Amino acid sequence: MSNPTCSATFCTDIESAQLTQSHGASCSIAIINCKTFTGDIGDELTLAFGYDGTNTDKFVGYVKEIQRNVPDNSYSVTAYDKMVRAMDFALVASDPDAPFSRQNISLENLIRDVLLEAGLGSFDFETTFFTVATLAPVEIDLQMAYDYVKSLADLMAWSVWCDSSGTVIFRNRKPFVMDGSTGEIGDTPDSSVATIGTADIVNISRTITEKNLRNRVVVRGEGVHAEASAVSPYLPGGFYKTAVLGAPQLIDDQSIADDCAAINLNAFNHLTEIVDCTVIGTASLTARTVIHLEETILGLDNDYYIFSNVINFTKQGFINQLNLRRIL
């Protein structure tokens, strides 16, 4: 029988560990309970899971909190992935008359420049072909770096996150299985990285919801605005759930505003199928990837996007708690 194993920098005799990854979160969070910890606040920590000592690196980040426990003489260590640098970093100019400023710049380069200010330096970005602040400079002051970058990614319904190696990823990553049918930049068909069957599942539930549905999108830019809408068969007749994207200084071109409205409408005008399940621990499963799920009682046999993945490890074993999504 395979023996579940876990390893982490500075930690020995790990009693338990939890890693939380989510498409909807700013960064991944690791919590490790161990008998000995030799690191310090701010140290870079790597966490890995597996079986029989063959572990897969799942996380790299910075130690944010160390708790010493008595009488069991143990440590509880909390670390956040490297995107926490952007979460903690504020763009605040020393001279209010000379703030961080860019003009006529691609969206991805603006995101990169902001994250460079926060000390992040490893990037894997797709090209957006969106140019912003074409007529006048955009000035950024008194803003948290991550919040600003997230608002930029939202304009295109793209995603920005740190992977398990600490590289910042920016691409057309929707929170559902993508099939390449939209014609949008970066819309690449997903392929399954694993198959989960009934024998692997501890428990499971299925929900259909219109909670995230938006059938009207309004974009407000610098002297331009755009709107896209569609009748939804899942809402009362004539009723519109509206999403508003504000981009003062940034979007000053009507075609870009139109594209933002259309892209976001296409991304969110649909029902969502959500499957919550707990499965026997599989170290290779990662949020923001796609798996194939086969479950006989609910009759599921589809590809699903891993919206969130919580790995819980103890010496007795580990499990993955998955939140899976698919559009209908």
ChimeraX attribute file (.defattr): number of C-alpha atoms within 10 A of each C-alpha:
attribute: neighborCount
match mode: 1-to-1
recipient: residues
	/A:1	5
	/A:2	9
	/A:3	12
	/A:4	19
	/A:5	20
	/A:6	27
	/A:7	21
	/A:8	20
	/A:9	15
	/A:10	15
	/A:11	19
	/A:12	15
	/A:13	15
	/A:14	22
	/A:15	17
	/A:16	18
	/A:17	25
	/A:18	20
	/A:19	23
	/A:20	21
	/A:21	26
	/A:22	20
	/A:23	21
	/A:24	11
	/A:25	12
	/A:26	20
	/A:27	21
	/A:28	27
	/A:29	22
	/A:30	25
	/A:31	20
	/A:32	23
	/A:33	23
	/A:34	21
	/A:35	16
	/A:36	16
	/A:37	21
	/A:38	8
	/A:39	15
	/A:40	15
	/A:41	13
	/A:42	12
	/A:43	14
	/A:44	18
	/A:45	21
	/A:46	21
	/A:47	24
	/A:48	21
	/A:49	27
	/A:50	23
	/A:51	18
	/A:52	12
	/A:53	14
	/A:54	14
	/A:55	17
	/A:56	17
	/A:57	18
	/A:58	22
	/A:59	27
	/A:60	26
	/A:61	27
	/A:62	23
	/A:63	21
	/A:64	17
	/A:65	14
	/A:66	17
	/A:67	10
	/A:68	16
	/A:69	12
	/A:70	7
	/A:71	6
	/A:72	8
	/A:73	10
	/A:74	18
	/A:75	20
	/A:76	20
	/A:77	22
	/A:78	22
	/A:79	27
	/A:80	24
	/A:81	27
	/A:82	25
	/A:83	26
	/A:84	22
	/A:85	19
	/A:86	24
	/A:87	16
	/A:88	11
	/A:89	18
	/A:90	18
	/A:91	19
	/A:92	15
	/A:93	13
	/A:94	9
	/A:95	8
	/A:96	10
	/A:97	7
	/A:98	11
	/A:99	16
	/A:100	18
	/A:101	14
	/A:102	19
	/A:103	17
	/A:104	16
	/A:105	17
	/A:106	18
	/A:107	21
	/A:108	20
	/A:109	15
	/A:110	20
	/A:111	22
	/A:112	21
	/A:113	16
	/A:114	22
	/A:115	23
	/A:116	15
	/A:117	16
	/A:118	21
	/A:119	14
	/A:120	20
	/A:121	13
	/A:122	15
	/A:123	15
	/A:124	13
	/A:125	17
	/A:126	13
	/A:127	14
	/A:128	18
	/A:129	11
	/A:130	15
	/A:131	19
	/A:132	23
	/A:133	22
	/A:134	17
	/A:135	14
	/A:136	15
	/A:137	16
	/A:138	20
	/A:139	14
	/A:140	19
	/A:141	16
	/A:142	11
	/A:143	12
	/A:144	18
	/A:145	26
	/A:146	25
	/A:147	14
	/A:148	19
	/A:149	21
	/A:150	17
	/A:151	16
	/A:152	22
	/A:153	18
	/A:154	15
	/A:155	22
	/A:156	23
	/A:157	22
	/A:158	21
	/A:159	20
	/A:160	24
	/A:161	24
	/A:162	24
	/A:163	22
	/A:164	20
	/A:165	15
	/A:166	18
	/A:167	18
	/A:168	20
	/A:169	17
	/A:170	21
	/A:171	21
	/A:172	22
	/A:173	20
	/A:174	17
	/A:175	25
	/A:176	23
	/A:177	23
	/A:178	21
	/A:179	11
	/A:180	13
	/A:181	9
	/A:182	13
	/A:183	8
	/A:184	13
	/A:185	14
	/A:186	15
	/A:187	16
	/A:188	15
	/A:189	10
	/A:190	18
	/A:191	15
	/A:192	15
	/A:193	13
	/A:194	15
	/A:195	13
	/A:196	16
	/A:197	15
	/A:198	15
	/A:199	10
	/A:200	15
	/A:201	18
	/A:202	13
	/A:203	11
	/A:204	17
	/A:205	11
	/A:206	14
	/A:207	10
	/A:208	14
	/A:209	14
	/A:210	14
	/A:211	10
	/A:212	12
	/A:213	21
	/A:214	23
	/A:215	23
	/A:216	24
	/A:217	25
	/A:218	22
	/A:219	25
	/A:220	19
	/A:221	20
	/A:222	18
	/A:223	11
	/A:224	17
	/A:225	21
	/A:226	19
	/A:227	18
	/A:228	19
	/A:229	18
	/A:230	14
	/A:231	14
	/A:232	19
	/A:233	9
	/A:234	13
	/A:235	14
	/A:236	9
	/A:237	9
	/A:238	8
	/A:239	12
	/A:240	17
	/A:241	15
	/A:242	15
	/A:243	18
	/A:244	14
	/A:245	21
	/A:246	17
	/A:247	19
	/A:248	15
	/A:249	19
	/A:250	25
	/A:251	27
	/A:252	22
	/A:253	18
	/A:254	15
	/A:255	13
	/A:256	22
	/A:257	23
	/A:258	17
	/A:259	19
	/A:260	24
	/A:261	27
	/A:262	20
	/A:263	18
	/A:264	25
	/A:265	24
	/A:266	18
	/A:267	19
	/A:268	21
	/A:269	22
	/A:270	20
	/A:271	19
	/A:272	20
	/A:273	17
	/A:274	20
	/A:275	21
	/A:276	17
	/A:277	16
	/A:278	19
	/A:279	21
	/A:280	15
	/A:281	21
	/A:282	18
	/A:283	18
	/A:284	13
	/A:285	19
	/A:286	24
	/A:287	20
	/A:288	23
	/A:289	22
	/A:290	25
	/A:291	22
	/A:292	17
	/A:293	21
	/A:294	19
	/A:295	16
	/A:296	10
	/A:297	8
	/A:298	10
	/A:299	9
	/A:300	15
	/A:301	13
	/A:302	13
	/A:303	23
	/A:304	26
	/A:305	27
	/A:306	26
	/A:307	25
	/A:308	24
	/A:309	23
	/A:310	22
	/A:311	25
	/A:312	18
	/A:313	23
	/A:314	16
	/A:315	14
	/A:316	10
	/A:317	17
	/A:318	24
	/A:319	20
	/A:320	25
	/A:321	21
	/A:322	24
	/A:323	22
	/A:324	27
	/A:325	24
	/A:326	21
	/A:327	19
	/A:328	9
